[in-house]
Amino acid sequence: MFQAFIIKILAEINIWIGFLLRKRHILYNPAEIKTILIKRTDRIGDAVISLPLLLELSKRFKATVLTSRYNDFFLKEFLETKIFTEKPLSFTQSIKIIINSFFASRENEKNNIPRYDLFLDLNGLRELDIFLKIKRANLCKYYASFNMGIWSRLLDYTHPRYPALFAKKHILDSYKELIKGALDIDMNFPDFIDLSDKIKKSDSFSKKDFILINISGIEKFRGPSPKVYAEIINKISFAGEFVIMDELGRPHFEEFKKYIKRSNIIYLDGEFSLWELLHIASNSRLYIGSDSGISHLLQIPTNAILFFGNPAQEVWRPYSRNPYKNKSERDIIIAETKTSNNLIKKVIYNKVWCRPCFDFGCQEPRCLSFSRNIVAGELNSTIKGLFQID
């Protein structure tokens, strides 16, 4: 906890320095920008959440998305991509890169002719090494990003804030501001993406009209433990089937089985591709899971309830053009909206002062302390409403 607190203080100082060093005005003509290289080399969740932005940009520009081998298999289904690294850096690796880059040179390889008009950095300081490699290789004429602290001096346009840290708005709304400043475009995103042409039917799973529950996420301080999931499910009034999924290797199934007392449980223990899981989610009545990359994808085609642990829910929750309405019971807050295609999205989280904690966590994280009775009551209310709609 102390380590996370120190990092927050240093990050705040760096952001203020970047605010003073930032380029407040565009140093190029936005009308001349035709080709864009977009950095999206991070995790699947970030790729999924930013997909509406990437698709809209690809309609207006010749856009290439810089990916990692880790997320390229997903993004290449939608956009032109270029693999630039193997996998995203861990948080510790990112911190080391930042520290080692304090005296980064602005010099480029002068003999290189830029291949792209604009480098659009959606990560900010995260994976600073990739930004510096692109800059030194002179791959782009101009560079735009969020506040990068002292590295803001290397940009041709700097958004004054850093969206994922200390932010109080959805990441896509921050992207809108970046695009307005960097390209002078007022951009609107849909709150639903039709992924039906990407869905792949699974031959080993054909059930319909069930509740899909993903019990992973406790290790990253993203959501409840398998025990808590089981105890909540025990209290839900639902005569249909609960389909339980987990991360690869199913490390949480055994613990979950110790506490579940219901018989209407199906375990998703086969091998499924991302697109097969998307098909399963599209057939479910409701998806329940913790904030994670897979949850952000699987919640798209169905109603969804997501638990949030350490991440800021305002930044990463399902995007909706309609406002979220909050209600609270004790320290638990439930935020609810309905998207333009009439899907219910809810997020459940505890009100704590220490969010985000950068996945460091603590011995007894209050952000993961969910009341079984309160959560079960909310789930019962949601399920009852869904069946009344029919």
C-alpha positions as CSV (number, residue, x, y, z in Angstrom):
1,M,0.0,0.0,0.0
2,F,2.8,2.4,0.9
3,Q,4.6,1.7,-2.4
4,A,1.4,2.5,-4.4
5,F,1.0,5.7,-2.4
6,I,4.5,6.9,-3.2
7,I,4.0,6.1,-6.9
8,K,0.8,8.1,-6.9
9,I,2.6,11.1,-5.5
10,L,5.5,10.9,-8.0
11,A,2.9,10.4,-10.8
12,E,1.0,13.6,-9.7
13,I,4.3,15.6,-9.6
14,N,5.2,14.3,-13.1
15,I,1.8,15.2,-14.5
16,W,2.1,18.8,-13.2
17,I,5.5,19.1,-14.7
18,G,4.1,17.8,-18.0
19,F,1.3,20.3,-17.7
20,L,3.9,23.1,-17.7
21,L,5.9,21.6,-20.6
22,R,3.0,20.6,-22.8
23,K,2.4,21.9,-26.3
24,R,-0.8,23.8,-25.9
25,H,-1.4,24.4,-29.6
26,I,-1.2,22.1,-32.6
27,L,2.1,22.6,-34.3
28,Y,0.8,21.2,-37.6
29,N,-2.2,21.5,-39.9
30,P,-4.8,18.8,-39.0
31,A,-6.1,18.9,-42.6
32,E,-2.8,17.6,-43.9
33,I,-2.9,14.5,-41.8
34,K,-3.8,11.5,-44.0
35,T,-1.9,8.6,-42.4
36,I,-1.9,7.7,-38.7
37,L,0.1,5.2,-36.7
38,I,-1.8,4.5,-33.5
39,K,-0.1,2.9,-30.5
40,R,-2.2,0.1,-28.9
41,T,0.4,-2.4,-27.8
42,D,-1.1,-3.1,-24.4
43,R,-3.7,-5.5,-23.1
44,I,-6.8,-7.1,-24.6
45,G,-9.1,-5.0,-22.4
46,D,-7.6,-1.7,-23.6
47,A,-7.9,-3.0,-27.2
48,V,-11.5,-3.9,-26.7
49,I,-12.5,-0.6,-25.0
50,S,-10.7,1.5,-27.6
51,L,-12.2,-0.4,-30.6
52,P,-15.0,2.2,-31.2
53,L,-12.3,4.9,-31.5
54,L,-10.1,2.9,-33.7
55,L,-12.9,1.9,-36.1
56,E,-14.1,5.6,-36.4
57,L,-10.5,6.7,-37.1
58,S,-10.1,4.1,-39.8
59,K,-13.1,5.6,-41.6
60,R,-11.4,9.0,-41.8
61,F,-7.7,8.2,-42.2
62,K,-5.4,5.5,-43.4
63,A,-4.8,4.1,-40.0
64,T,-2.3,1.5,-38.9
65,V,-2.5,0.2,-35.3
66,L,0.8,-0.6,-33.6
67,T,0.2,-3.9,-31.7
68,S,1.9,-6.5,-29.6
69,R,1.9,-10.2,-30.5
70,Y,-0.3,-10.5,-27.4
71,N,-3.2,-8.5,-28.8
72,D,-2.6,-8.5,-32.5
73,F,-4.8,-11.6,-33.1
74,F,-7.7,-9.6,-31.9
75,L,-7.1,-6.2,-33.5
76,K,-6.1,-7.5,-36.9
77,E,-9.7,-8.8,-37.3
78,F,-10.9,-5.2,-37.5
79,L,-8.0,-3.0,-38.6
80,E,-4.6,-2.9,-40.4
81,T,-2.0,-3.7,-37.8
82,K,1.7,-3.8,-37.3
83,I,3.3,-6.0,-34.6
84,F,6.0,-4.0,-32.8
85,T,6.6,-5.9,-29.6
86,E,6.0,-9.3,-28.1
87,K,3.8,-8.5,-25.1
88,P,2.8,-5.6,-22.8
89,L,5.2,-4.6,-20.1
90,S,4.3,-5.4,-16.5
91,F,3.7,-2.4,-14.2
92,T,7.2,-2.9,-12.6
93,Q,8.8,-3.0,-16.0
94,S,7.0,0.2,-17.1
95,I,8.3,2.0,-14.0
96,K,11.9,0.9,-14.7
97,I,11.6,2.2,-18.3
98,I,10.3,5.5,-17.1
99,I,13.1,5.9,-14.6
100,N,15.8,4.9,-17.1
101,S,14.4,7.4,-19.7
102,F,14.6,10.6,-17.7
103,F,17.4,11.9,-19.9
104,A,16.0,10.7,-23.2
105,S,17.4,12.5,-26.3
106,R,15.1,14.1,-28.8
107,E,17.5,13.3,-31.7
108,N,16.0,11.2,-34.6
109,E,17.6,9.2,-37.3
110,K,17.9,12.1,-39.7
111,N,18.2,9.9,-42.8
112,N,14.8,8.3,-42.3
113,I,11.8,9.7,-44.2
114,P,8.7,9.5,-42.0
115,R,6.2,6.9,-43.2
116,Y,3.2,8.3,-41.3
117,D,1.9,11.8,-40.8
118,L,0.9,11.4,-37.2
119,F,1.8,9.1,-34.3
120,L,-1.3,8.9,-32.0
121,D,-0.2,7.6,-28.6
122,L,-3.2,6.3,-26.6
123,N,-1.0,4.9,-23.7
124,G,0.7,8.0,-22.4
125,L,3.6,6.9,-20.2
126,R,2.7,3.2,-20.3
127,E,5.3,1.5,-22.5
128,L,7.3,4.7,-22.9
129,D,10.1,2.6,-24.6
130,I,7.9,2.1,-27.6
131,F,7.2,5.8,-28.0
132,L,10.9,6.6,-27.8
133,K,11.8,3.9,-30.3
134,I,9.2,5.3,-32.8
135,K,10.4,8.9,-32.1
136,R,14.1,8.0,-32.6
137,A,13.4,6.1,-35.8
138,N,11.6,9.2,-37.2
139,L,8.7,7.0,-38.3
140,C,6.2,9.9,-38.1
141,K,6.1,13.6,-38.9
142,Y,4.2,14.6,-35.8
143,Y,3.4,13.2,-32.4
144,A,0.3,13.6,-30.2
145,S,-0.5,12.0,-26.9
146,F,-1.8,12.6,-23.4
147,N,0.3,14.3,-20.7
148,M,3.6,12.4,-20.4
149,G,5.2,14.5,-17.8
150,I,8.7,15.6,-18.7
151,W,8.4,13.7,-22.0
152,S,5.6,16.1,-23.1
153,R,8.4,18.2,-24.6
154,L,8.8,15.4,-27.3
155,L,5.3,15.9,-28.5
156,D,3.7,18.2,-31.1
157,Y,0.4,18.2,-29.2
158,T,-0.2,17.3,-25.6
159,H,-3.5,16.7,-24.0
160,P,-3.3,18.3,-20.5
161,R,-4.3,15.3,-18.5
162,Y,-3.5,11.6,-18.3
163,P,-6.7,9.6,-18.7
164,A,-6.2,6.4,-16.7
165,L,-4.6,8.0,-13.7
166,F,-6.7,10.3,-11.4
167,A,-9.4,10.4,-14.1
168,K,-13.1,10.9,-13.4
169,K,-14.5,10.2,-16.8
170,H,-14.7,7.3,-19.2
171,I,-11.5,6.6,-21.3
172,L,-13.4,7.1,-24.5
173,D,-14.5,10.5,-23.4
174,S,-10.8,11.3,-22.8
175,Y,-10.0,10.0,-26.3
176,K,-12.6,12.4,-27.7
177,E,-10.8,15.3,-26.1
178,L,-7.4,14.0,-27.5
179,I,-8.8,13.7,-31.0
180,K,-10.4,17.1,-30.8
181,G,-7.1,18.7,-29.8
182,A,-4.8,16.7,-32.1
183,L,-7.0,16.5,-35.2
184,D,-9.7,19.1,-34.6
185,I,-12.5,16.5,-35.0
186,D,-15.6,16.2,-32.9
187,M,-16.0,12.4,-32.7
188,N,-18.9,10.4,-31.5
189,F,-18.7,6.7,-30.7
190,P,-21.4,4.1,-30.7
191,D,-22.1,2.3,-27.4
192,F,-22.6,-1.0,-29.2
193,I,-20.4,-2.8,-31.7
194,D,-22.0,-5.5,-33.8
195,L,-19.6,-8.4,-33.5
196,S,-21.9,-11.0,-35.1
197,D,-19.6,-11.6,-38.1
198,K,-16.8,-12.4,-35.7
199,I,-18.7,-14.9,-33.5
200,K,-17.8,-18.5,-34.0
201,K,-20.3,-21.1,-33.0
202,S,-19.0,-23.7,-30.5
203,D,-19.7,-27.3,-31.4
204,S,-19.3,-28.3,-27.7
205,F,-21.7,-25.8,-26.2
206,S,-25.2,-25.3,-27.6
207,K,-27.3,-24.1,-24.6
208,K,-29.3,-20.9,-24.7
209,D,-30.9,-18.6,-22.2
210,F,-28.6,-19.0,-19.2
211,I,-26.4,-16.8,-17.0
212,L,-22.7,-16.8,-17.7
213,I,-20.4,-16.1,-14.7
214,N,-16.7,-15.5,-14.9
215,I,-15.1,-16.2,-11.5
216,S,-11.6,-15.1,-12.3
217,G,-10.0,-11.8,-11.2
218,I,-9.1,-12.0,-7.5
219,E,-5.3,-12.2,-8.1
220,K,-5.3,-8.9,-9.9
221,F,-7.5,-7.3,-7.3
222,R,-10.3,-6.9,-9.9
223,G,-13.2,-8.7,-8.2
224,P,-14.5,-11.2,-5.7
225,S,-12.9,-14.5,-4.8
226,P,-14.4,-17.8,-6.0
227,K,-15.8,-18.4,-2.6
228,V,-17.6,-15.1,-2.7
229,Y,-19.0,-15.8,-6.1
230,A,-20.3,-19.2,-4.9
231,E,-21.9,-17.7,-1.8
232,I,-23.6,-15.0,-3.9
233,I,-24.9,-17.6,-6.5
234,N,-26.3,-19.7,-3.6
235,K,-28.6,-16.7,-2.8
236,I,-29.8,-16.0,-6.4
237,S,-33.4,-16.9,-7.3
238,F,-33.0,-18.4,-10.8
239,A,-34.4,-21.7,-12.0
240,G,-32.3,-21.7,-15.2
241,E,-28.7,-22.7,-15.4
242,F,-25.5,-20.9,-14.3
243,V,-22.6,-21.5,-16.7
244,I,-19.3,-20.9,-14.8
245,M,-16.1,-19.9,-16.7
246,D,-12.6,-19.2,-15.5
247,E,-9.3,-18.2,-16.9
248,L,-7.1,-20.7,-18.8
249,G,-6.2,-23.7,-16.6
250,R,-9.4,-23.2,-14.5
251,P,-7.4,-22.5,-11.3
252,H,-10.5,-21.4,-9.4
253,F,-12.9,-24.2,-10.1
254,E,-11.9,-26.4,-7.2
255,E,-12.3,-23.6,-4.6
256,F,-15.6,-22.6,-6.1
257,K,-17.0,-26.1,-5.9
258,K,-16.3,-26.3,-2.2
259,Y,-18.8,-23.6,-1.5
260,I,-21.5,-23.9,-4.2
261,K,-24.7,-25.5,-3.0
262,R,-26.7,-25.5,-6.2
263,S,-27.2,-28.3,-8.7
264,N,-28.0,-26.1,-11.8
265,I,-24.3,-25.4,-12.4
266,I,-22.5,-26.1,-15.7
267,Y,-18.7,-25.7,-15.8
268,L,-17.2,-24.3,-19.0
269,D,-14.1,-26.5,-18.8
270,G,-13.4,-27.1,-22.5
271,E,-11.0,-25.2,-24.7
272,F,-12.7,-22.3,-26.4
273,S,-11.4,-19.5,-28.6
274,L,-12.1,-15.9,-27.9
275,W,-14.7,-15.9,-30.7
276,E,-16.4,-19.0,-29.4
277,L,-16.6,-17.4,-25.9
278,L,-18.2,-14.4,-27.6
279,H,-20.8,-16.7,-29.1
280,I,-21.6,-18.2,-25.7
281,A,-21.9,-14.8,-24.1
282,S,-24.3,-13.7,-26.9
283,N,-26.6,-16.5,-26.0
284,S,-26.6,-15.8,-22.3
285,R,-29.3,-13.8,-20.6
286,L,-26.7,-12.0,-18.4
287,Y,-22.9,-11.9,-18.1
288,I,-21.4,-11.5,-14.6
289,G,-17.7,-11.0,-14.0
290,S,-14.9,-8.8,-12.8
291,D,-13.3,-6.0,-14.6
292,S,-10.9,-7.6,-17.1
293,G,-10.1,-7.8,-20.8
294,I,-12.3,-10.8,-21.4
295,S,-15.2,-9.2,-19.4
296,H,-15.0,-6.1,-21.5
297,L,-15.4,-8.2,-24.6
298,L,-18.0,-10.7,-23.4
299,Q,-20.3,-7.9,-22.0
300,I,-20.7,-6.3,-25.4
301,P,-23.5,-8.6,-26.8
302,T,-25.6,-9.1,-23.7
303,N,-26.7,-7.6,-20.4
304,A,-23.8,-7.4,-17.9
305,I,-22.9,-6.8,-14.3
306,L,-19.2,-6.2,-13.6
307,F,-17.4,-6.0,-10.3
308,F,-14.7,-3.4,-9.9
309,G,-11.8,-3.8,-7.4
310,N,-8.8,-1.5,-7.7
311,P,-9.4,0.1,-11.2
312,A,-11.4,3.3,-11.5
313,Q,-14.8,2.3,-12.6
314,E,-15.6,5.7,-14.2
315,V,-12.7,5.1,-16.6
316,W,-13.2,1.5,-17.5
317,R,-16.8,0.6,-17.1
318,P,-19.0,-0.4,-20.2
319,Y,-19.4,2.7,-22.4
320,S,-22.9,4.1,-22.7
321,R,-24.2,7.2,-24.4
322,N,-26.8,7.3,-21.6
323,P,-25.7,8.4,-18.1
324,Y,-25.1,6.0,-15.2
325,K,-27.3,6.3,-12.2
326,N,-25.8,5.5,-8.8
327,K,-27.3,4.0,-5.8
328,S,-25.5,3.0,-2.6
329,E,-26.1,0.5,0.2
330,R,-23.6,0.9,3.0
331,D,-20.2,1.2,1.3
332,I,-21.3,-0.6,-1.9
333,I,-22.1,1.5,-4.9
334,I,-24.1,0.2,-7.9
335,A,-24.0,2.2,-11.1
336,E,-26.5,1.3,-13.8
337,T,-27.2,2.4,-17.3
338,K,-29.0,1.2,-20.4
339,T,-27.2,1.4,-23.8
340,S,-28.8,2.6,-27.0
341,N,-29.6,-1.0,-28.0
342,N,-31.5,-1.5,-24.7
343,L,-28.9,-3.6,-22.9
344,I,-28.5,-3.2,-19.2
345,K,-25.0,-2.5,-17.8
346,K,-24.2,-2.4,-14.1
347,V,-21.0,-2.0,-12.2
348,I,-20.6,-2.8,-8.5
349,Y,-17.8,-1.4,-6.4
350,N,-16.8,-0.4,-2.9
351,K,-16.2,3.3,-2.1
352,V,-12.5,3.4,-1.1
353,W,-10.0,6.2,-1.0
354,C,-7.0,4.2,-2.3
355,R,-8.2,3.4,-5.8
356,P,-6.3,2.7,-8.0
357,C,-3.7,0.7,-6.3
358,F,-1.7,-0.4,-9.4
359,D,-2.5,-4.1,-8.7
360,F,-0.3,-4.1,-5.6
361,G,-3.2,-4.6,-3.3
362,C,-3.0,-5.1,0.4
363,Q,-3.5,-7.9,2.9
364,E,-7.2,-7.3,3.3
365,P,-8.4,-5.2,0.3
366,R,-11.5,-3.3,1.2
367,C,-12.2,-2.8,-2.5
368,L,-13.0,-6.5,-2.8
369,S,-15.1,-6.7,0.3
370,F,-18.6,-7.3,-1.2
371,S,-21.6,-8.0,0.9
372,R,-23.2,-11.3,-0.3
373,N,-26.7,-10.2,0.7
374,I,-26.5,-6.8,-1.0
375,V,-25.0,-8.1,-4.2
376,A,-27.4,-11.1,-4.3
377,G,-30.3,-8.8,-3.8
378,E,-29.2,-6.6,-6.7
379,L,-28.7,-9.6,-9.0
380,N,-32.1,-11.0,-8.1
381,S,-33.7,-7.6,-8.9
382,T,-31.8,-7.5,-12.3
383,I,-32.8,-11.1,-13.2
384,K,-36.4,-10.5,-12.3
385,G,-36.5,-7.4,-14.5
386,L,-35.0,-9.3,-17.4
387,F,-37.5,-12.0,-17.3
388,Q,-40.4,-9.5,-16.9
389,I,-39.3,-7.9,-20.1
390,D,-40.1,-11.1,-21.9
